[in-house]
Amino acid sequence: MLSLLLLALQAPAQTPPAAAAGAPAQPTRTWPTREGDHVIRDFRFRSGETLPELRMHYTTLGQPRRDARGEIVNAVMVLHGTGGTGKQFLSPQFADELYGPGQPLDITRYWIILPDNIGHGGSSKPSDGLRTRFPAYGYHDMVAAQHRLLTQGLGVKRLRLLMGTSMGCMHGFVWGSTYPDFARALMPLACEPVEIAGLNRMWRQLAIDNIRNDPAYADGDYRAQPTAGLRAAASLLFVAGAAPLNLQAQFPTREPAVAYAHDRVARQVAGLDANDLVYALDSSRDYDPWPQLERITAPTVWINSADDFINPRNLDFPERAVKRMPNARFRIIPETPETRGHGTHTWAKFWRADLADLLRRTE
């Protein structure tokens, strides 16, 4: 589940049950949000399948500000990862570092848009009823739906900033190459701009296989969730998102470590839908911005973390990629007992200064 799972799986052992169950950690303050739905009629997927109505749910903070021509100039879109929702960006480790007065994304200055992507949250997804008859969506479909939400639903012709974590990071690279002039600045967090292959593809495929091979899955027409397959998939996701130094510091002895792992995986399984997870994990199959990197001309700050199992620090893709992107900078966050592996992307204290600098440079 990457984003949503990682927020819970990497939480301290004393995390309240509500947060451990799979929802983002509860905010320490109440942020003034608005929610809405934009319905896209007769949405056509790359597979050739269509939906008569594709619902895109979203959450916003702040207010749109317009220039003399009436165009919105302060819209910031933040894109979640696999299995997440826009509301995960209301968690304190993100929101409390960014949205307040004088902070980088001060909501008195910026209009923050947090979509739920296809297959996630309040947007259209397999578990709404279609199950495996739901169109086989991919990342390009998700980006196309985001574009239509902004332009047709919210009246945004250009973004002040596009941010994304994990899957949202990859969406950022798709945006940059597909709509080069749409965002004034890009900040992708925790991904690589290449086809998902190697070990990254393997663990995703094994998670999908574990679900589909559970007899209770019944080719997607299950009467009850296939818990054996989901437990195996969640275990893989736990390992993929783990932060070795952080978890060693929290659990230096065997019994608490075992109890923590069992508890977190069990709580995650209780909140999952098998078809939604299979579709979400498989949606990355059409991702490969590598041939189009030269088209990404917007000022870009791209950040990964050194303890990220999913995007390991010894891959040479970042060094090669930034040479082909005329306005891109790359930084890797060093591993410490405080970093959170792949989930470091959601802990804004590690990269807040980079964001503030990007906004200053593109003001």
Backbone hydrogen bonds, N-H to C=O, Kabsch-Sander energy under -0.5 kcal/mol:
donor,donor_aa,acceptor,acceptor_aa,energy
3,S,1,M,-0.7
3,S,82,T,-0.8
4,L,1,M,-0.8
4,L,82,T,-0.6
6,L,2,L,-2.7
7,L,3,S,-1.9
8,A,4,L,-1.2
9,L,5,L,-3.6
10,Q,6,L,-1.9
11,A,8,A,-1.4
15,T,12,P,-2.0
19,A,16,P,-0.7
20,A,16,P,-2.0
21,A,17,P,-1.6
22,G,19,A,-1.3
23,A,18,A,-0.9
31,W,29,R,-0.7
33,T,31,W,-1.1
34,R,60,T,-2.0
36,G,58,Y,-2.1
38,H,56,M,-2.5
40,I,38,H,-0.6
40,I,54,L,-3.0
41,R,39,V,-0.6
42,D,52,P,-2.5
43,F,40,I,-0.6
43,F,51,L,-1.7
45,F,43,F,-0.5
45,F,49,E,-3.1
48,G,45,F,-2.0
51,L,43,F,-2.0
54,L,40,I,-2.6
55,R,53,E,-0.6
56,M,38,H,-2.6
57,H,55,R,-0.6
58,Y,36,G,-2.3
59,T,114,L,-1.7
60,T,34,R,-2.9
61,L,112,I,-1.9
62,G,32,P,-0.6
67,D,71,E,-2.1
70,G,67,D,-2.0
72,I,155,G,-0.5
73,V,65,R,-2.7
74,N,65,R,-0.6
76,V,111,W,-2.9
77,M,161,L,-2.0
78,V,113,I,-2.3
79,L,163,M,-1.9
84,G,81,G,-2.3
88,Q,85,T,-1.6
89,F,86,G,-1.7
90,L,87,K,-1.9
91,S,88,Q,-1.5
94,F,91,S,-1.7
95,A,91,S,-2.6
96,D,92,P,-0.9
97,E,94,F,-0.9
98,L,94,F,-0.7
98,L,95,A,-1.1
99,Y,95,A,-2.5
103,Q,100,G,-2.1
105,L,98,L,-2.0
106,D,103,Q,-1.8
107,I,99,Y,-2.1
109,R,106,D,-2.1
110,Y,106,D,-2.2
111,W,74,N,-2.7
112,I,61,L,-2.5
112,I,110,Y,-0.7
113,I,76,V,-3.3
114,L,59,T,-3.2
114,L,112,I,-0.5
116,D,57,H,-2.9
117,N,115,P,-0.6
119,G,124,S,-3.3
120,H,117,N,-2.1
123,S,120,H,-2.2
124,S,55,R,-2.2
128,D,125,K,-1.8
129,G,126,P,-1.8
131,R,126,P,-2.8
133,R,130,L,-2.5
134,F,131,R,-1.7
137,Y,135,P,-1.7
139,Y,283,S,-1.3
142,M,138,G,-2.0
143,V,139,Y,-2.4
144,A,140,H,-2.2
145,A,141,D,-2.2
146,Q,142,M,-2.1
147,H,143,V,-2.5
148,R,144,A,-2.0
149,L,145,A,-2.2
150,L,146,Q,-2.4
151,T,147,H,-2.8
152,Q,148,R,-2.0
153,G,148,R,-1.3
153,G,149,L,-0.7
154,L,149,L,-1.6
154,L,150,L,-0.5
156,V,150,L,-3.0
157,K,155,G,-0.6
159,L,182,F,-2.9
160,R,75,A,-2.9
161,L,75,A,-1.2
162,L,185,A,-2.1
163,M,77,M,-2.9
164,G,187,M,-1.6
165,T,79,L,-2.3
166,S,189,L,-2.6
168,G,165,T,-2.4
170,M,166,S,-2.0
171,H,167,M,-2.5
172,G,168,G,-1.6
173,F,169,C,-1.4
174,V,170,M,-1.9
175,W,171,H,-3.1
176,G,172,G,-2.6
177,S,173,F,-1.5
178,T,174,V,-2.2
179,Y,175,W,-3.2
182,F,179,Y,-1.8
183,A,179,Y,-0.5
184,R,159,L,-2.6
186,L,299,P,-2.5
187,M,162,L,-2.6
189,L,164,G,-2.6
190,A,303,I,-2.5
194,V,192,E,-0.8
196,I,287,Y,-0.6
197,A,195,E,-0.9
200,N,197,A,-0.9
201,R,197,A,-1.3
202,M,198,G,-2.0
203,W,199,L,-2.5
204,R,200,N,-1.1
205,Q,201,R,-2.7
206,L,202,M,-2.6
207,A,203,W,-1.9
208,I,204,R,-2.2
209,D,205,Q,-2.9
210,N,206,L,-2.3
211,I,207,A,-1.4
212,R,208,I,-2.5
213,N,209,D,-2.5
214,D,211,I,-1.1
217,Y,214,D,-2.5
218,A,214,D,-0.5
218,A,215,P,-1.0
220,G,217,Y,-1.4
221,D,218,A,-2.0
222,Y,217,Y,-0.6
227,T,225,Q,-1.8
230,L,226,P,-2.3
231,R,227,T,-2.7
232,A,228,A,-1.9
233,A,229,G,-2.3
234,A,230,L,-3.0
235,S,231,R,-1.8
236,L,232,A,-1.7
237,L,233,A,-2.2
238,F,234,A,-2.2
239,V,235,S,-1.9
240,A,236,L,-2.6
241,G,237,L,-1.8
242,A,239,V,-1.2
247,L,243,A,-2.8
248,Q,244,P,-2.2
249,A,245,L,-2.2
250,Q,246,N,-1.9
251,F,247,L,-2.6
257,A,253,T,-1.4
258,V,254,R,-2.5
259,A,255,E,-2.4
260,Y,256,P,-2.5
261,A,257,A,-2.2
262,H,258,V,-2.5
263,D,259,A,-2.6
264,R,260,Y,-2.8
265,V,261,A,-2.3
266,A,262,H,-2.3
267,R,263,D,-2.2
268,Q,264,R,-2.1
269,V,265,V,-2.5
270,A,266,A,-1.5
271,G,267,R,-0.5
271,G,268,Q,-1.6
272,L,269,V,-1.5
277,L,273,D,-2.2
278,V,274,A,-2.5
279,Y,275,N,-2.7
280,A,276,D,-2.3
281,L,277,L,-2.6
282,D,278,V,-2.1
283,S,279,Y,-1.3
284,S,281,L,-0.7
285,R,282,D,-1.8
286,D,283,S,-0.8
287,Y,284,S,-1.8
288,D,286,D,-0.5
292,Q,289,P,-2.0
293,L,290,W,-1.3
295,R,292,Q,-1.9
296,I,293,L,-2.0
297,T,295,R,-1.3
300,T,327,N,-2.7
301,V,186,L,-2.2
302,W,300,T,-0.5
302,W,329,R,-2.8
303,I,188,P,-2.1
304,N,331,R,-1.8
306,A,333,I,-3.1
308,D,305,S,-1.5
309,F,307,D,-0.8
313,R,306,A,-0.6
315,L,312,P,-1.5
320,R,316,D,-1.8
321,A,317,F,-3.1
322,V,318,P,-2.4
323,K,319,E,-0.6
324,R,321,A,-1.9
325,M,321,A,-0.7
328,A,325,M,-1.6
329,R,300,T,-2.3
331,R,302,W,-2.2
333,I,304,N,-2.8
339,T,336,T,-0.8
343,G,241,G,-0.5
343,G,340,R,-1.5
344,T,341,G,-1.9
345,H,342,H,-1.3
346,T,343,G,-1.8
347,W,344,T,-1.4
348,A,93,Q,-1.9
348,A,346,T,-1.1
350,F,347,W,-1.9
351,W,348,A,-1.4
352,R,348,A,-1.7
355,L,351,W,-1.8
356,A,352,R,-2.4
357,D,353,A,-2.2
358,L,354,D,-2.2
359,L,355,L,-2.4
360,R,356,A,-2.0
361,R,357,D,-2.4
362,T,358,L,-1.2
363,E,360,R,-1.1
